[in-house]
């Protein structure tokens, strides 16, 4: 479990800035594709890791994110053809849906199918196509760069200022509420943790 979230958030903000610049990038190399995949993959893992460590507020954890979904129209994606997404999925048609924060991250982290989408002029990055090992037979997701930048920035800029905990029926301490704000914003409310909760947190 992450104890100090600051370095993770700083890295997420750096990732968001690098991805935002890819929208206007004119020159592409094999290394460019590696760097983009690395940033998206590590960013998604960082977000999920922060959430699982209770470093993401309830509001942000419950927020949904817009993606586009494409149905399969050809052979099943497998180890031989997964890079030929234009033959496997109907990229000409799609529908807009929303995924949870966890589902977006999982599609990236467990991606079986992966591809890039560039803008109409063939230069700047528009987004990525992904589908996890569990979803590859059902659909392909398009994640826009704007959405990914927004997601990474939202988590990176968050400051958790209030938490509530209580013990369950087995005596184990559980988080029951996590409240956050953007860094620099005034807290909606102030809250002092009880001494027993402070002690429990220090022992995590």
C-alpha positions in Angstrom: 0.0 0.0 0.0 1.3 3.5 -0.9 2.0 5.5 2.2 3.2 8.8 0.6 1.2 9.7 -2.5 3.1 12.9 -3.4 5.7 11.4 -5.7 3.1 9.3 -7.5 0.9 12.4 -8.1 3.9 14.4 -9.4 4.7 11.7 -11.9 1.1 11.5 -13.0 1.1 15.2 -13.7 4.3 14.9 -15.7 2.7 12.0 -17.7 -0.3 14.1 -18.4 1.8 17.0 -19.7 3.8 14.7 -22.0 0.7 13.1 -23.4 -0.9 16.5 -24.0 2.1 17.5 -26.1 1.7 14.4 -28.3 -1.4 15.9 -29.8 0.7 18.3 -31.8 3.7 16.1 -32.4 4.8 16.0 -36.0 7.7 13.5 -36.1 7.2 9.9 -35.2 9.7 7.1 -34.6 9.5 3.6 -33.1 10.8 5.1 -29.8 7.9 7.6 -29.9 5.4 4.7 -29.8 7.3 3.1 -27.0 7.3 6.3 -24.9 3.6 6.8 -25.4 2.8 3.2 -24.5 5.0 3.4 -21.4 3.4 6.7 -20.2 -0.2 5.4 -20.7 0.6 2.0 -19.1 2.5 3.4 -16.1 -0.1 6.2 -15.7 -3.0 3.7 -15.6 -1.1 1.5 -13.1 -0.4 4.5 -10.9 -4.0 5.6 -10.8 -5.2 2.1 -9.9 -2.5 1.8 -7.3 -3.4 5.1 -5.7 -7.1 4.1 -5.7 -6.3 0.7 -4.1 -4.3 2.5 -1.5 -7.2 4.8 -0.6 -5.4 7.9 -2.0 -8.3 8.8 -4.4 -11.5 10.5 -3.1 -14.9 8.8 -3.3 -16.1 11.4 -5.8 -13.2 10.8 -8.2 -13.2 7.0 -7.7 -17.0 7.0 -8.6 -16.7 9.3 -11.6 -17.2 7.8 -15.1 -15.0 8.5 -18.1 -16.2 8.8 -21.8 -14.9 6.2 -24.2 -15.9 4.9 -27.6 -16.6 1.2 -28.1 -16.3 -0.7 -31.4 -17.8 -4.1 -32.0 -15.9 -7.0 -33.6 -16.4 -7.6 -37.3 -13.8 -10.3 -38.2 -11.7 -13.0 -36.7 -11.1 -13.1 -32.9 -8.1 -11.2 -31.9 -5.3 -13.6 -31.0 -1.5 -13.6 -30.7 -1.1 -13.7 -34.4 -3.4 -10.9 -35.6 -4.0 -8.6 -32.6 -2.2 -5.7 -34.3 -4.6 -5.7 -37.3 -7.4 -3.9 -35.4 -8.9 -2.6 -38.7 -9.6 -6.2 -39.8 -10.9 -7.3 -36.4 -13.2 -4.4 -35.3 -15.7 -2.1 -36.9 -13.7 1.2 -36.7 -16.1 3.0 -39.0 -18.9 2.7 -36.5 -18.9 3.0 -32.7 -21.0 4.1 -29.8 -20.2 6.4 -26.9 -20.2 4.8 -23.4 -18.7 5.6 -20.0 -16.4 3.4 -18.0 -15.4 3.6 -14.3 -12.0 4.8 -13.3 -11.0 1.2 -12.5 -12.3 -0.2 -15.7 -10.4 2.4 -17.8 -7.2 1.5 -16.0 -7.8 -2.3 -16.3 -8.3 -2.1 -20.0 -4.9 -0.4 -20.4 -3.1 -2.6 -17.8 -4.5 -5.9 -19.2 -4.6 -4.8 -22.8 -4.4 -7.7 -25.3 -5.1 -5.4 -28.2 -3.3 -2.1 -28.5 -3.1 0.5 -31.2 -2.6 4.2 -31.9 -5.0 6.7 -33.5 -3.6 9.8 -35.1 -5.4 12.9 -36.3 -6.7 13.2 -39.8 -3.5 15.0 -41.0 -1.5 11.9 -39.9 0.5 13.7 -37.3 -0.7 14.4 -33.8 -1.9 11.6 -31.5 -5.6 11.4 -31.1 -6.0 8.4 -28.8 -5.4 4.7 -28.3 -7.3 1.6 -29.0 -7.3 -1.1 -26.3 -9.1 -4.2 -25.3 -8.2 -6.4 -22.4 -7.7 -10.2 -22.6 -11.3 -10.6 -21.2 -12.9 -8.1 -23.5 -11.1 -8.7 -26.8 -13.8 -11.1 -28.1 -16.6 -8.6 -27.3 -15.3 -5.1 -28.2 -12.5 -2.6 -28.7 -12.3 0.6 -26.7 -11.1 4.0 -28.0 -9.6 6.1 -25.3 -9.0 9.7 -26.4 -5.8 11.5 -25.3 -8.0 14.3 -23.9 -9.8 11.9 -21.6 -6.5 10.2 -20.5 -4.9 13.6 -19.8 -8.0 14.7 -17.8 -8.0 11.4 -15.8 -4.3 11.6 -14.9 -4.4 15.3 -14.1 -7.5 14.8 -11.9 -5.8 12.2 -9.8 -2.5 14.0 -9.8 -3.9 17.3 -8.6 -6.0 15.8 -5.9 -5.4 16.5 -2.2 -7.1 14.1 0.3 -8.0 16.2 3.3 -10.6 14.1 5.1 -11.0 10.4 5.8 -13.4 8.5 8.0 -12.7 5.0 9.3 -14.5 2.5 11.5 -14.0 -1.1 12.5 -16.2 -3.8 11.0 -17.8 -6.7 12.7 -14.5 -8.6 12.8 -12.6 -5.7 14.4 -10.7 -4.7 11.2 -10.4 -1.0 10.5 -12.0 0.1 7.2 -12.2 3.3 5.3 -15.8 4.5 5.1 -15.3 7.9 3.4 -12.5 9.7 1.5 -12.9 13.3 0.6 -10.5 15.3 -1.7 -10.0 18.6 -3.4 -7.7 20.0 -5.9 -4.4 21.3 -4.5 -4.7 25.0 -3.6 -8.5 24.9 -3.2 -10.1 25.6 0.1 -11.5 22.6 1.9 -15.2 22.5 2.1 -15.0 21.5 5.7 -12.4 20.9 8.4 -12.1 17.7 10.2 -9.8 16.5 13.0 -9.2 12.8 13.1 -9.9 11.0 16.4 -6.9 9.9 18.3 -7.6 6.2 17.9 -7.9 6.7 14.1 -4.6 8.6 14.0 -3.0 5.8 15.9 -4.4 3.2 13.5 -3.2 5.2 10.5 0.3 5.4 11.9 0.4 1.7 12.2 -0.7 0.9 8.6 
